[in-house]
Amino acid sequence: MVIFTFLLLLVVYLGITLVFEENGLLKYFELKEKKMELLSEIKVLQDENLKLKEEIELIKKDPFYIEKRAREELNLSRPDEYIFLFEE
């Protein structure tokens, strides 16, 4: 009976330790979820980085792209042109 009680207490202790300790299952699942969030964020940043690199190449190689961006974002025009801005 004493051995059974000892083994039961040992199993309970190990179970609690395994789940609730600093490096237990709860911490493991928390870290696993955090890892997935960070991997997702890395993917988004990599995609954004790729788009920016492509845009840099366009700016370096295509003067018409620079003109297009200046017209669209800064409302610039050539001296003989008029710009009409409409509210949306």
N, C-alpha and C positions, 0 to 999 in steps of 0.2 A: 504494500500500500504506500509506503514511504517513497519507493522508487517511482511508482505511478504518479504520485503527486509531484515529485521532483521533475519528471519528464514532462508533465502537463505544464508546470510553471516555466520550464525551459522553452517549450514550444510557444507558449503565450509570449514570453519575453522576446524570443527570436522573431515572432510574427510582428509584434509591435515595433521592434527595432527595424525590421525590414521595411515596414510601411512608413513610419513616422520619423525616423532619424534624419539627420542632415543630408545624407546621401541615400535616402530611402526611395521607395517607389513614387511617392508623391512628388518629391524633388525631381526624379527622373522624368515623370510625365510633364512637369512644368517646364523643364529644360528642353524636352523634346518639342513642345509647342512653341517655345521661344525660338528654337532652331528653325522651325518651319516658317515662322513669321520673318525671321532674318533672311532666309533663303528667298522668300517671296520679294522682300524689299531689295535684295541684291539683284534679282531678275529685272525688276522695274528700273533700277538705276543703270543696269547694263544696257537695257533697251534705250533709255534716255541718252546715255552716253553715245551709243551707236548713231542715233539720230543727230546728235550734235556734231559728231565727227563728219557725217555726211553733209551737214549744212556748212561746216567749215570748208570742206572740199569744194562745195558749190561756190562759196564766197571767193575762194582763191582762184577758181578756174573760169567762172562764168560771170562776166560783167553785167549781163542782162538780169541775172538773179539779184545782184546788188541793187540794180535800178528798181526791180520789182518790189523788193523789200522796202526800199526807201519810199516808193509810192504808196504801198499799202500801210506801212506802220507809221511813217512820219508825215504822210500826206504831202510829200514833195512833188513838184512838177517841173517841167521844162519851162523856160521863159515864155514860150508862145502858147502855153496850155492854161486852162482854167480847171479848178477842182470844185466839184459840187459835193457837199457832204449832206447826207440825208439822215435824219434821226430814225432809229429803228423802232 
